[in-house]
C-alpha cells in the first residue's frame, strides 16, 4: 500500500517481536521435522499441490536475462521401491522413498559436452541391471549412456562410452521381452523417430531408424503454435517422446506445441507394436491444463506408483523472467475400459491426495476450495510504489507494488517487498470466518543473485491468524526451517477457523521477499451454488478447431469448471474459468464434442447439468 496506518506500523513492530521470540518450527513438504508450536501441521503429508515443491535449480543462462529458477521435461520412474525424478538443468536429480511427498536431491554432474555439464531433457528407464540414463545431445557431441544399480547414492558408470545415436529429447523403453527401444525428436521440422537398440552390441540401432509421428495442426487445434493456440508466428514443435505399454498396447506420447505456452500439453498415439504403425487417440491431448494458477501439462512421463496407480508428471509454465522459466506438475492418470489414456488435470493446482492405496484417478481431489481469490490484501511495504495510481482503497495500481497480485491466481504476476529484510509481511482478509485446511506459498525470486544449484539455502517465515484483524496469534512457525521451499505447501491435520492471515518474512535465500501467490484452501460456510444456466457452445463454422463457450453467472461462484471430451462418458479435458465466457481454439477437426459446466465456490462445487453435444 502507498500509506501505512499507525495501527499497521504497530502490527509490524509486534510481528518483529513475535518473530524474535518464536522458537518452534513446522513439518512441511520438503522440510525438516523440528518441534512445533502453533497449528497442527501433519508430519507425513497426505496431500500435495502443484507446482511440485522442489528445490529447483537457478538457471545458468549467460547475458542479461534475469536470474530465475527453472526445470522442465520430467521423467519419473520407480526402481527398487523408490521414485526417481529427473529433469532439465538440475545438476542432479531427486528420489522419494515411497510417498512422493518428500524429495531428496542427489548432486550429480553428468558429462554433456566440453563447454557445459547441464543435462537437458534426459531419458531414464528402470532396466533389469539398473537405471539407464541418457541426456540429449547433437552430432557435435559424444555422449555416454549411463547406468546405476544404486542411483540414490549418486554413483553411475558408463554402459557405453559413446552412445551411437545422436538424440534430442530421448526416451528409452524396455519391453516385457527385454528388447530395448529408443524414441527421440524435438523440432518444428522433423518428426519423432524410433528404433530398437542392441544392448549386446554397444546399444547400436537394430534395424532402420523409423519416422513415427508428425504434428498435424490443421486437424488438431491443440497442436497450433502460440498462447491459447493463437497467433503462432512459426510452426509448432513436437518433442518429449515417452512410451508406456498398457494391456498389450503401446502408447507413444509427445509434447506440443511449445513449452512457453499455456496450452503446452501431451498427446498420444497407440499401436499394437512398439514401432508402429501408430494411430492418433480420439481423446487428445490426454494431458492438458491451459487455465488456472499454474498452467501447462506437456513434455512429461507416465508412471505407476507402488499401488499400481498411474500418474503423469509434466512441465508447467511461468515464462516471465525468461521464456524457459518453468516448473513441474503431477497429475493422476489412468487408462479407461476402452483403452483411452488420460490425465485428470481438473483442479490440477489445488490440493490432491497422495497415493496410499489403489484408487480411481478421479478421486484424488480433496475438494478443499480456494479461499483467497481476489480478497483484500495489504503489505508492510511494496516495491515500485505508484502513489498517483492509488485506487479508492488506497492500494497501488497493478505493477509489482500491488499486494493484490499475490491473490489473483496467476503465477505470472507477483507482489514484492522492497528487499528481503526480516519483518516484511503480506496480509489478507478472507472476508468471513472460514475453515483453513492447507496453504501454499509461491515465491517469485525477485532480484535473485544466484546462478546454478544452491545446496544450503532456505526460506524462513511465520504465519499469523486473526479473527478481528487486531489481535494476531502465531498459527504456523517456520522460523527454523533449513530447506529451500520455493512453492511451500502446508497441510494441516486440523483446520484453523479464522478470517485474517499474515505471512511474515524471516529469511530469504536471495533477493526480495516476493510472492506470486499466497494461496489458502479449505471451506467457507454456506451452500454450494445453484447449477449454471444459459450454458452454450458455438463451434466455429469456418474453423472447426474453434469454439466459443458462454453462460450466465451463478451467485456465489468465483469460477466455473468446464469439462469436455469426445463422448459423454469421457469428459477428460478441463478448464477452470474465472469469467462467463471462454474462447477455445484447441479442438480436433474430425471429432464431435460434449461439454458440461459446474459452478465453483468457497463452499464447494455445484452440480453439472446434462452434457451439451457439439457436432
VOKOL-875298 format. One record per residue (C-alpha): x, y, z; residue number from 0. Coordinates in nm, 2 decimals. Each point is the difference from the previous one (the first is absolute). Example, Ala and Ser with C-alpha at 12.3 -4.5 7.8 and 13.67 -1.06 7.14 Angstrom:
% residues 2
ATOM     px     py     pz fivex
ATOM   1.23  -0.45   0.78     0
ATOM   0.14   0.34  -0.07     1
//
This chain:
% residues 615
ATOM     px     py     pz fivex
ATOM   0.00   0.00   0.00     0
ATOM   0.11   0.36  -0.06     1
ATOM  -0.08   0.10   0.36     2
ATOM   0.03  -0.20   0.32     3
ATOM  -0.22   0.09   0.30     4
ATOM   0.13   0.03   0.35     5
ATOM  -0.18  -0.33   0.09     6
ATOM   0.18  -0.17  -0.29     7
ATOM   0.34   0.13   0.11     8
ATOM  -0.07  -0.12   0.35     9
ATOM  -0.10  -0.34  -0.14    10
ATOM   0.33  -0.01  -0.18    11
ATOM   0.19   0.06   0.32    12
ATOM  -0.20  -0.27   0.18    13
ATOM   0.07  -0.24  -0.28    14
ATOM   0.37   0.06   0.02    15
ATOM  -0.01  -0.06   0.38    16
ATOM  -0.20  -0.32  -0.05    17
ATOM   0.25  -0.11  -0.26    18
ATOM   0.28   0.04   0.23    19
ATOM  -0.17  -0.18   0.29    20
ATOM  -0.14  -0.29  -0.21    21
ATOM   0.20  -0.32   0.06    22
ATOM  -0.18  -0.27  -0.19    23
ATOM  -0.02  -0.14  -0.35    24
ATOM  -0.25  -0.19  -0.20    25
ATOM   0.03  -0.32  -0.20    26
ATOM  -0.06   0.09  -0.37    27
ATOM   0.04  -0.15  -0.34    28
ATOM   0.37  -0.03  -0.08    29
ATOM   0.11   0.14   0.34    30
ATOM   0.14  -0.13   0.33    31
ATOM  -0.21  -0.11   0.29    32
ATOM   0.08   0.21   0.31    33
ATOM  -0.24   0.05   0.29    34
ATOM  -0.30   0.22  -0.07    35
ATOM  -0.22   0.23   0.20    36
ATOM  -0.30   0.14  -0.18    37
ATOM  -0.25  -0.15  -0.24    38
ATOM   0.01  -0.38  -0.04    39
ATOM   0.21  -0.07  -0.31    40
ATOM   0.02  -0.36  -0.12    41
ATOM   0.34  -0.16   0.02    42
ATOM  -0.06  -0.23  -0.29    43
ATOM  -0.20   0.18  -0.26    44
ATOM  -0.29  -0.18  -0.16    45
ATOM  -0.05   0.27  -0.26    46
ATOM   0.20   0.21  -0.24    47
ATOM  -0.06   0.31  -0.22    48
ATOM   0.15   0.09  -0.34    49
ATOM   0.24   0.14  -0.09    50
ATOM   0.20  -0.27   0.18    51
ATOM   0.20   0.15   0.29    52
ATOM   0.36  -0.09  -0.11    53
ATOM   0.33   0.18   0.05    54
ATOM   0.01   0.11  -0.36    55
ATOM   0.34   0.10  -0.15    56
ATOM   0.08   0.36  -0.08    57
ATOM   0.07   0.01  -0.38    58
ATOM   0.35   0.06  -0.13    59
ATOM  -0.10   0.21  -0.30    60
ATOM   0.26   0.25  -0.11    61
ATOM  -0.08   0.36  -0.09    62
ATOM  -0.25   0.25   0.13    63
ATOM  -0.29  -0.23   0.07    64
ATOM  -0.12   0.01   0.36    65
ATOM   0.11  -0.27   0.23    66
ATOM  -0.28  -0.25   0.06    67
ATOM  -0.09  -0.35   0.10    68
ATOM  -0.11  -0.26  -0.26    69
ATOM  -0.03  -0.35  -0.10    70
ATOM  -0.21  -0.20  -0.25    71
ATOM  -0.02  -0.32  -0.20    72
ATOM  -0.04  -0.24   0.30    73
ATOM   0.04  -0.37   0.01    74
ATOM  -0.13  -0.18   0.31    75
ATOM   0.06  -0.38   0.05    76
ATOM  -0.01  -0.26   0.28    77
ATOM   0.31  -0.21   0.07    78
ATOM   0.05  -0.22   0.30    79
ATOM  -0.30   0.15   0.18    80
ATOM   0.13   0.36  -0.04    81
ATOM  -0.13   0.27  -0.23    82
ATOM   0.26   0.18  -0.21    83
ATOM  -0.06   0.34  -0.16    84
ATOM   0.23   0.13  -0.28    85
ATOM  -0.05   0.34  -0.17    86
ATOM   0.18   0.26  -0.21    87
ATOM   0.30   0.20   0.13    88
ATOM   0.00  -0.11   0.37    89
ATOM   0.36  -0.11   0.06    90
ATOM  -0.15  -0.31   0.14    91
ATOM  -0.33  -0.17   0.07    92
ATOM  -0.25  -0.09   0.28    93
ATOM  -0.12  -0.32   0.16    94
ATOM  -0.29  -0.07   0.24    95
ATOM  -0.02  -0.30   0.23    96
ATOM  -0.36  -0.10  -0.07    97
ATOM  -0.24   0.30   0.06    98
ATOM   0.09   0.25  -0.28    99
ATOM  -0.04   0.27   0.28   100
ATOM   0.37   0.04   0.10   101
ATOM   0.25   0.02  -0.28   102
ATOM   0.38  -0.03   0.07   103
ATOM   0.24   0.16  -0.24   104
ATOM   0.31  -0.19  -0.12   105
ATOM   0.27   0.23  -0.14   106
ATOM   0.14  -0.16  -0.32   107
ATOM   0.17   0.16  -0.29   108
ATOM  -0.01  -0.21  -0.31   109
ATOM   0.23   0.06  -0.29   110
ATOM  -0.20   0.18  -0.27   111
ATOM   0.25   0.18  -0.22   112
ATOM   0.33   0.19   0.02   113
ATOM  -0.16   0.33   0.09   114
ATOM  -0.30  -0.10   0.22   115
ATOM  -0.09  -0.26   0.26   116
ATOM  -0.37   0.09   0.01   117
ATOM  -0.23  -0.29  -0.09   118
ATOM  -0.29   0.08  -0.23   119
ATOM  -0.31  -0.20  -0.05   120
ATOM   0.15  -0.34   0.11   121
ATOM  -0.12  -0.35  -0.05   122
ATOM  -0.02  -0.25   0.29   123
ATOM  -0.13  -0.35   0.03   124
ATOM   0.00  -0.26   0.27   125
ATOM   0.17  -0.29  -0.18   126
ATOM   0.08  -0.34   0.16   127
ATOM   0.36   0.09   0.09   128
ATOM  -0.06   0.36   0.11   129
ATOM  -0.14   0.33  -0.11   130
ATOM   0.11   0.10  -0.35   131
ATOM   0.06   0.37  -0.04   132
ATOM   0.06   0.20  -0.33   133
ATOM   0.01   0.38  -0.04   134
ATOM  -0.07   0.16  -0.33   135
ATOM   0.28   0.09  -0.23   136
ATOM   0.07   0.09  -0.37   137
ATOM   0.23  -0.12  -0.27   138
ATOM   0.27   0.24   0.14   139
ATOM   0.02  -0.19   0.33   140
ATOM   0.08  -0.34   0.13   141
ATOM  -0.21  -0.14   0.28   142
ATOM   0.02  -0.30   0.23   143
ATOM  -0.30  -0.21   0.09   144
ATOM   0.01  -0.02   0.38   145
ATOM  -0.12  -0.28   0.23   146
ATOM  -0.03  -0.02   0.38   147
ATOM  -0.13  -0.29   0.21   148
ATOM  -0.01   0.24   0.30   149
ATOM  -0.09   0.35  -0.13   150
ATOM  -0.09   0.13   0.35   151
ATOM   0.38  -0.01   0.06   152
ATOM   0.08   0.22  -0.29   153
ATOM   0.24  -0.26  -0.15   154
ATOM  -0.02  -0.07  -0.37   155
ATOM   0.21  -0.19  -0.25   156
ATOM   0.00   0.00  -0.38   157
ATOM  -0.21  -0.27  -0.17   158
ATOM   0.16   0.12  -0.32   159
ATOM   0.26   0.29  -0.04   160
ATOM  -0.15   0.14  -0.32   161
ATOM  -0.37  -0.05  -0.06   162
ATOM  -0.03  -0.07  -0.37   163
ATOM  -0.31   0.20  -0.08   164
ATOM   0.00   0.39   0.03   165
ATOM  -0.33   0.07   0.18   166
ATOM  -0.18   0.31   0.12   167
ATOM  -0.28  -0.06   0.26   168
ATOM   0.08  -0.38   0.01   169
ATOM  -0.22  -0.26   0.17   170
ATOM   0.08  -0.36   0.08   171
ATOM  -0.25  -0.29   0.03   172
ATOM   0.07  -0.36   0.09   173
ATOM  -0.28  -0.24  -0.10   174
ATOM  -0.12  -0.30   0.19   175
ATOM   0.22  -0.23  -0.22   176
ATOM   0.32   0.20   0.09   177
ATOM   0.03   0.18  -0.33   178
ATOM   0.11   0.36   0.03   179
ATOM  -0.13   0.29  -0.21   180
ATOM   0.10   0.36  -0.05   181
ATOM  -0.24   0.29  -0.09   182
ATOM   0.11   0.36  -0.06   183
ATOM  -0.05   0.33  -0.17   184
ATOM  -0.06   0.37   0.07   185
ATOM  -0.07   0.22  -0.30   186
ATOM  -0.25   0.20  -0.19   187
ATOM   0.14  -0.16  -0.32   188
ATOM   0.09  -0.36   0.08   189
ATOM  -0.22  -0.28   0.15   190
ATOM   0.02  -0.23   0.30   191
ATOM   0.23  -0.29  -0.09   192
ATOM   0.03  -0.36   0.14   193
ATOM   0.23  -0.29  -0.02   194
ATOM   0.08  -0.32   0.18   195
ATOM   0.34  -0.01   0.17   196
ATOM   0.24  -0.30   0.03   197
ATOM   0.11   0.00   0.37   198
ATOM   0.24  -0.28  -0.07   199
ATOM   0.18   0.20  -0.27   200
ATOM   0.08   0.34   0.14   201
ATOM  -0.37   0.11  -0.02   202
ATOM   0.03   0.04  -0.37   203
ATOM  -0.32   0.03  -0.21   204
ATOM  -0.15  -0.33  -0.08   205
ATOM  -0.17   0.07  -0.33   206
ATOM  -0.10   0.32  -0.17   207
ATOM  -0.08   0.32   0.19   208
ATOM  -0.37   0.07  -0.07   209
ATOM  -0.20   0.31  -0.03   210
ATOM  -0.29  -0.05   0.24   211
ATOM  -0.20   0.32   0.06   212
ATOM  -0.05   0.35  -0.13   213
ATOM  -0.22   0.28   0.11   214
ATOM  -0.32   0.08  -0.20   215
ATOM  -0.11   0.35   0.14   216
ATOM  -0.25   0.04  -0.29   217
ATOM  -0.20  -0.29   0.15   218
ATOM   0.11   0.02   0.37   219
ATOM  -0.07   0.35   0.14   220
ATOM   0.20  -0.06   0.31   221
ATOM   0.31  -0.05  -0.20   222
ATOM  -0.01   0.36  -0.14   223
ATOM   0.28   0.22   0.11   224
ATOM  -0.06   0.30   0.23   225
ATOM  -0.17   0.09   0.33   226
ATOM  -0.35  -0.14   0.00   227
ATOM   0.10  -0.17  -0.34   228
ATOM  -0.02   0.34  -0.17   229
ATOM   0.23   0.25  -0.17   230
ATOM   0.27  -0.25  -0.06   231
ATOM   0.28   0.15  -0.21   232
ATOM   0.17  -0.33  -0.07   233
ATOM  -0.07  -0.36  -0.04   234
ATOM  -0.07  -0.19   0.33   235
ATOM   0.25  -0.23   0.17   236
ATOM  -0.03  -0.37   0.05   237
ATOM   0.22  -0.13   0.28   238
ATOM   0.02  -0.20   0.33   239
ATOM  -0.07  -0.36  -0.12   240
ATOM  -0.10  -0.25   0.27   241
ATOM  -0.12  -0.36  -0.03   242
ATOM  -0.22  -0.21   0.22   243
ATOM  -0.16  -0.34  -0.05   244
ATOM  -0.34  -0.06   0.14   245
ATOM  -0.22  -0.31  -0.07   246
ATOM   0.24  -0.12  -0.27   247
ATOM  -0.02   0.33  -0.19   248
ATOM   0.27   0.26  -0.05   249
ATOM  -0.07   0.37   0.09   250
ATOM   0.25   0.24  -0.17   251
ATOM  -0.04   0.34   0.17   252
ATOM   0.13   0.33  -0.12   253
ATOM   0.00   0.37   0.09   254
ATOM  -0.13   0.30  -0.20   255
ATOM  -0.02   0.28  -0.12   256
ATOM   0.26   0.19   0.21   257
ATOM   0.13  -0.01   0.35   258
ATOM  -0.06   0.37   0.07   259
ATOM  -0.38  -0.01  -0.06   260
ATOM  -0.30  -0.06   0.23   261
ATOM  -0.12  -0.26  -0.25   262
ATOM   0.32  -0.21   0.03   263
ATOM  -0.14  -0.36   0.02   264
ATOM   0.07  -0.36  -0.07   265
ATOM  -0.17  -0.21  -0.27   266
ATOM   0.01  -0.37  -0.07   267
ATOM   0.00  -0.24  -0.29   268
ATOM  -0.08  -0.37   0.06   269
ATOM   0.13  -0.32  -0.18   270
ATOM   0.01  -0.38   0.05   271
ATOM   0.38   0.02  -0.08   272
ATOM   0.28   0.20   0.17   273
ATOM   0.10   0.16  -0.33   274
ATOM  -0.35   0.04  -0.14   275
ATOM  -0.18   0.08  -0.22   276
ATOM  -0.17   0.23   0.25   277
ATOM  -0.35   0.14   0.01   278
ATOM  -0.10   0.33   0.15   279
ATOM  -0.21  -0.04   0.31   280
ATOM  -0.34   0.16  -0.04   281
ATOM   0.03   0.16   0.35   282
ATOM   0.30   0.24  -0.05   283
ATOM   0.18   0.17   0.16   284
ATOM  -0.02  -0.24   0.28   285
ATOM   0.20   0.23   0.24   286
ATOM  -0.10   0.37  -0.02   287
ATOM  -0.05   0.29   0.24   288
ATOM  -0.03   0.34  -0.17   289
ATOM  -0.17   0.19   0.28   290
ATOM   0.04   0.05   0.38   291
ATOM   0.28   0.12   0.22   292
ATOM   0.28  -0.21  -0.16   293
ATOM  -0.06  -0.10  -0.36   294
ATOM   0.14  -0.25  -0.24   295
ATOM   0.03  -0.38   0.02   296
ATOM   0.23  -0.10  -0.28   297
ATOM   0.33  -0.19  -0.07   298
ATOM  -0.04  -0.25   0.29   299
ATOM  -0.01  -0.37   0.08   300
ATOM  -0.26  -0.24   0.12   301
ATOM   0.09  -0.25   0.28   302
ATOM  -0.15  -0.23   0.25   303
ATOM   0.03   0.05   0.38   304
ATOM   0.06  -0.29   0.25   305
ATOM  -0.38  -0.06   0.01   306
ATOM  -0.01  -0.03  -0.38   307
ATOM  -0.18   0.34  -0.04   308
ATOM   0.10   0.20  -0.30   309
ATOM   0.13   0.35   0.01   310
ATOM   0.12   0.25  -0.26   311
ATOM   0.28   0.25   0.09   312
ATOM   0.03   0.29  -0.24   313
ATOM   0.14   0.35  -0.07   314
ATOM  -0.19   0.31   0.13   315
ATOM   0.06   0.35  -0.13   316
ATOM   0.10   0.33   0.15   317
ATOM   0.20   0.17  -0.28   318
ATOM   0.03   0.34   0.17   319
ATOM   0.37   0.06   0.08   320
ATOM   0.09  -0.23  -0.29   321
ATOM  -0.18  -0.19  -0.28   322
ATOM   0.12  -0.32   0.16   323
ATOM  -0.10   0.08   0.36   324
ATOM  -0.19  -0.32   0.09   325
ATOM  -0.11  -0.23   0.28   326
ATOM  -0.13  -0.36   0.04   327
ATOM  -0.35  -0.13   0.07   328
ATOM  -0.13  -0.34   0.10   329
ATOM  -0.34  -0.12  -0.12   330
ATOM  -0.20  -0.32   0.06   331
ATOM  -0.04  -0.21  -0.31   332
ATOM  -0.16  -0.31  -0.13   333
ATOM  -0.10  -0.23  -0.29   334
ATOM  -0.38  -0.05  -0.02   335
ATOM  -0.19  -0.31  -0.10   336
ATOM   0.03   0.09  -0.37   337
ATOM   0.38   0.04   0.02   338
ATOM  -0.01   0.38   0.00   339
ATOM   0.30   0.16   0.18   340
ATOM  -0.09   0.32   0.20   341
ATOM   0.14   0.22   0.27   342
ATOM  -0.24   0.17   0.24   343
ATOM   0.11   0.37   0.01   344
ATOM  -0.33   0.14   0.13   345
ATOM   0.09   0.22   0.30   346
ATOM   0.35  -0.11  -0.08   347
ATOM   0.16   0.27   0.21   348
ATOM  -0.22  -0.05   0.31   349
ATOM   0.08  -0.25   0.28   350
ATOM  -0.02  -0.37  -0.10   351
ATOM   0.05  -0.32   0.19   352
ATOM   0.33  -0.18  -0.03   353
ATOM  -0.02  -0.38  -0.06   354
ATOM  -0.08  -0.23   0.30   355
ATOM  -0.18  -0.28  -0.18   356
ATOM  -0.16  -0.08  -0.33   357
ATOM  -0.24   0.27  -0.10   358
ATOM  -0.21   0.15  -0.28   359
ATOM   0.21   0.28  -0.16   360
ATOM  -0.31   0.23   0.02   361
ATOM  -0.01  -0.03   0.38   362
ATOM   0.34   0.17   0.09   363
ATOM  -0.14   0.35   0.03   364
ATOM  -0.05   0.10   0.36   365
ATOM  -0.29   0.24  -0.07   366
ATOM   0.18   0.27   0.20   367
ATOM  -0.10   0.32  -0.17   368
ATOM   0.20   0.31  -0.06   369
ATOM  -0.09   0.26   0.27   370
ATOM   0.24   0.28  -0.10   371
ATOM  -0.09   0.09  -0.35   372
ATOM  -0.01   0.38  -0.05   373
ATOM  -0.04   0.07   0.37   374
ATOM   0.10   0.33   0.15   375
ATOM   0.38   0.00   0.06   376
ATOM   0.26   0.23   0.15   377
ATOM   0.37  -0.01   0.08   378
ATOM   0.27   0.16   0.22   379
ATOM   0.16   0.17  -0.30   380
ATOM   0.01  -0.05  -0.37   381
ATOM   0.25   0.05  -0.28   382
ATOM  -0.07   0.25  -0.28   383
ATOM  -0.27   0.19   0.19   384
ATOM  -0.22   0.21  -0.23   385
ATOM  -0.18   0.25   0.22   386
ATOM  -0.17   0.17  -0.29   387
ATOM  -0.16  -0.32  -0.10   388
ATOM  -0.16  -0.08   0.33   389
ATOM  -0.35  -0.14  -0.03   390
ATOM  -0.29   0.08   0.24   391
ATOM   0.12  -0.25   0.26   392
ATOM   0.35   0.15   0.01   393
ATOM   0.17  -0.29  -0.17   394
ATOM   0.25   0.08  -0.28   395
ATOM  -0.09  -0.08  -0.35   396
ATOM   0.12  -0.32  -0.15   397
ATOM   0.37  -0.03  -0.04   398
ATOM   0.22  -0.19   0.24   399
ATOM  -0.12   0.24   0.27   400
ATOM  -0.36  -0.13   0.03   401
ATOM  -0.05  -0.26   0.28   402
ATOM  -0.31  -0.11  -0.20   403
ATOM   0.24  -0.17  -0.25   404
ATOM   0.07  -0.26   0.27   405
ATOM  -0.37  -0.11  -0.01   406
ATOM  -0.09   0.02  -0.37   407
ATOM   0.05  -0.37  -0.08   408
ATOM   0.27   0.07  -0.26   409
ATOM   0.35  -0.13   0.04   410
ATOM   0.13   0.25  -0.25   411
ATOM  -0.08   0.30   0.23   412
ATOM   0.14   0.07   0.34   413
ATOM   0.03   0.25   0.28   414
ATOM   0.34   0.09   0.14   415
ATOM   0.13   0.18   0.31   416
ATOM   0.29   0.24  -0.06   417
ATOM   0.25  -0.25   0.13   418
ATOM   0.04  -0.33   0.18   419
ATOM   0.02   0.14   0.35   420
ATOM  -0.15  -0.17   0.30   421
ATOM  -0.34   0.13   0.11   422
ATOM  -0.15   0.08  -0.35   423
ATOM  -0.35  -0.15  -0.01   424
ATOM  -0.29  -0.07  -0.23   425
ATOM  -0.35  -0.02   0.15   426
ATOM  -0.35  -0.09  -0.12   427
ATOM  -0.36   0.04   0.11   428
ATOM  -0.19  -0.32  -0.09   429
ATOM  -0.33   0.21   0.04   430
ATOM  -0.15  -0.24   0.25   431
ATOM   0.10  -0.27   0.25   432
ATOM   0.09  -0.31  -0.20   433
ATOM   0.15  -0.35   0.05   434
ATOM   0.36   0.00  -0.12   435
ATOM   0.14  -0.35  -0.08   436
ATOM   0.31   0.08  -0.21   437
ATOM   0.22   0.28  -0.12   438
ATOM   0.25   0.05  -0.29   439
ATOM   0.27   0.27  -0.01   440
ATOM   0.14   0.06  -0.34   441
ATOM   0.32   0.21   0.00   442
ATOM   0.08   0.21  -0.31   443
ATOM   0.39   0.03   0.04   444
ATOM   0.00   0.37  -0.07   445
ATOM   0.36   0.14  -0.05   446
ATOM   0.14  -0.34   0.05   447
ATOM   0.38   0.00   0.03   448
ATOM   0.06  -0.38  -0.06   449
ATOM   0.09  -0.20  -0.30   450
ATOM   0.04  -0.37   0.01   451
ATOM  -0.09  -0.25   0.27   452
ATOM  -0.02   0.13   0.36   453
ATOM   0.03  -0.27   0.26   454
ATOM  -0.02   0.19   0.33   455
ATOM  -0.27   0.26  -0.04   456
ATOM  -0.33   0.03   0.18   457
ATOM  -0.32   0.19   0.04   458
ATOM  -0.11   0.10   0.35   459
ATOM  -0.33   0.15   0.08   460
ATOM  -0.30   0.01   0.24   461
ATOM  -0.37   0.02  -0.06   462
ATOM  -0.23   0.18   0.25   463
ATOM  -0.38  -0.03   0.01   464
ATOM  -0.27   0.23   0.14   465
ATOM  -0.38   0.01   0.03   466
ATOM  -0.02   0.38   0.02   467
ATOM   0.31   0.13  -0.18   468
ATOM   0.13   0.15   0.33   469
ATOM   0.11  -0.29   0.23   470
ATOM   0.24  -0.23  -0.19   471
ATOM   0.10  -0.35   0.11   472
ATOM   0.28  -0.21  -0.13   473
ATOM  -0.15  -0.27  -0.22   474
ATOM   0.29  -0.15  -0.19   475
ATOM   0.37   0.04   0.10   476
ATOM   0.27  -0.08  -0.25   477
ATOM   0.26   0.23   0.16   478
ATOM   0.25  -0.29   0.03   479
ATOM  -0.05  -0.16  -0.34   480
ATOM   0.32  -0.12  -0.17   481
ATOM  -0.15  -0.08  -0.35   482
ATOM  -0.04   0.18  -0.33   483
ATOM  -0.38   0.00  -0.05   484
ATOM  -0.09   0.23  -0.30   485
ATOM  -0.36  -0.14  -0.01   486
ATOM  -0.04  -0.09   0.36   487
ATOM  -0.32  -0.20   0.06   488
ATOM  -0.14  -0.03   0.36   489
ATOM  -0.26  -0.26   0.08   490
ATOM  -0.18   0.03   0.34   491
ATOM  -0.11  -0.31   0.19   492
ATOM  -0.27   0.21   0.16   493
ATOM  -0.16   0.31  -0.17   494
ATOM   0.05   0.35   0.12   495
ATOM  -0.32   0.21   0.04   496
ATOM   0.10   0.36  -0.08   497
ATOM  -0.05   0.30  -0.22   498
ATOM   0.33   0.18  -0.03   499
ATOM   0.34  -0.15  -0.09   500
ATOM   0.34   0.17  -0.01   501
ATOM   0.32  -0.14  -0.15   502
ATOM   0.31   0.15   0.17   503
ATOM   0.35  -0.04  -0.15   504
ATOM   0.28  -0.12   0.22   505
ATOM   0.27  -0.09  -0.26   506
ATOM   0.03  -0.02  -0.37   507
ATOM   0.26  -0.20  -0.20   508
ATOM   0.05   0.29  -0.24   509
ATOM  -0.16   0.32  -0.13   510
ATOM  -0.32   0.16   0.12   511
ATOM  -0.29  -0.15   0.20   512
ATOM  -0.22  -0.05  -0.31   513
ATOM  -0.31  -0.21  -0.02   514
ATOM  -0.18  -0.11  -0.32   515
ATOM  -0.29  -0.13   0.20   516
ATOM  -0.08  -0.07   0.36   517
ATOM  -0.27  -0.27  -0.05   518
ATOM  -0.23  -0.11   0.28   519
ATOM  -0.22  -0.31  -0.03   520
ATOM  -0.29  -0.14   0.20   521
ATOM  -0.38   0.06   0.03   522
ATOM  -0.22   0.30   0.07   523
ATOM  -0.34  -0.03   0.17   524
ATOM  -0.30  -0.01  -0.22   525
ATOM  -0.16  -0.20  -0.29   526
ATOM   0.16  -0.08  -0.33   527
ATOM  -0.13   0.22  -0.29   528
ATOM  -0.29  -0.09  -0.22   529
ATOM   0.07  -0.17  -0.33   530
ATOM   0.11   0.23  -0.29   531
ATOM  -0.27   0.12  -0.24   532
ATOM   0.03   0.13  -0.35   533
ATOM   0.30  -0.22  -0.09   534
ATOM   0.06  -0.01  -0.37   535
ATOM   0.28  -0.12  -0.23   536
ATOM   0.03   0.14  -0.36   537
ATOM   0.25  -0.18  -0.22   538
ATOM   0.18   0.19  -0.27   539
ATOM  -0.15  -0.02  -0.34   540
ATOM   0.31   0.09  -0.20   541
ATOM   0.24  -0.17   0.24   542
ATOM  -0.12  -0.30   0.19   543
ATOM   0.29   0.02   0.24   544
ATOM  -0.16   0.30   0.16   545
ATOM  -0.30   0.03   0.24   546
ATOM  -0.15   0.28   0.22   547
ATOM  -0.14  -0.10   0.34   548
ATOM  -0.22   0.23   0.19   549
ATOM  -0.24  -0.02   0.30   550
ATOM  -0.18   0.21   0.27   551
ATOM   0.17   0.07   0.33   552
ATOM  -0.10  -0.21   0.29   553
ATOM  -0.04   0.19   0.33   554
ATOM   0.28  -0.09   0.24   555
ATOM   0.23  -0.16  -0.26   556
ATOM   0.35   0.14  -0.04   557
ATOM   0.08  -0.23  -0.29   558
ATOM  -0.14  -0.27  -0.24   559
ATOM   0.14  -0.34  -0.08   560
ATOM  -0.07  -0.10  -0.36   561
ATOM   0.06  -0.37  -0.09   562
ATOM  -0.02  -0.13  -0.35   563
ATOM   0.10  -0.29  -0.22   564
ATOM  -0.09  -0.21  -0.30   565
ATOM  -0.28  -0.20   0.16   566
ATOM  -0.23   0.08   0.29   567
ATOM   0.17  -0.25   0.23   568
ATOM   0.35   0.12  -0.08   569
ATOM   0.01   0.36   0.09   570
ATOM   0.37  -0.02   0.08   571
ATOM   0.11   0.36  -0.10   572
ATOM  -0.06   0.28   0.25   573
ATOM   0.00   0.38   0.02   574
ATOM  -0.03   0.21   0.32   575
ATOM  -0.14   0.34  -0.11   576
ATOM  -0.04   0.32   0.21   577
ATOM  -0.23   0.17  -0.25   578
ATOM  -0.33  -0.09  -0.17   579
ATOM   0.15  -0.05  -0.35   580
ATOM   0.29  -0.19  -0.14   581
ATOM   0.15  -0.03  -0.36   582
ATOM   0.13  -0.34  -0.07   583
ATOM   0.24  -0.06  -0.30   584
ATOM   0.11  -0.35   0.08   585
ATOM  -0.25  -0.24  -0.14   586
ATOM   0.06  -0.29  -0.24   587
ATOM  -0.17   0.06  -0.33   588
ATOM  -0.13  -0.35  -0.05   589
ATOM  -0.15  -0.05   0.34   590
ATOM  -0.34   0.08   0.15   591
ATOM   0.01   0.13   0.36   592
ATOM  -0.20   0.01   0.32   593
ATOM   0.02   0.27   0.26   594
ATOM  -0.11   0.04   0.36   595
ATOM   0.04   0.29   0.25   596
ATOM   0.00   0.02   0.38   597
ATOM   0.01   0.31   0.22   598
ATOM   0.29   0.03   0.25   599
ATOM  -0.04   0.18   0.33   600
ATOM   0.18   0.02   0.33   601
ATOM  -0.27  -0.23   0.14   602
ATOM   0.06  -0.27  -0.26   603
ATOM  -0.08  -0.10  -0.36   604
ATOM  -0.36   0.01  -0.14   605
ATOM  -0.15  -0.27  -0.21   606
ATOM   0.02  -0.01  -0.38   607
ATOM  -0.29  -0.03  -0.24   608
ATOM  -0.03  -0.22  -0.30   609
ATOM   0.29  -0.01  -0.24   610
ATOM  -0.03   0.22  -0.30   611
ATOM   0.07  -0.18  -0.33   612
ATOM   0.19   0.20  -0.26   613
ATOM   0.03  -0.17  -0.34   614
//
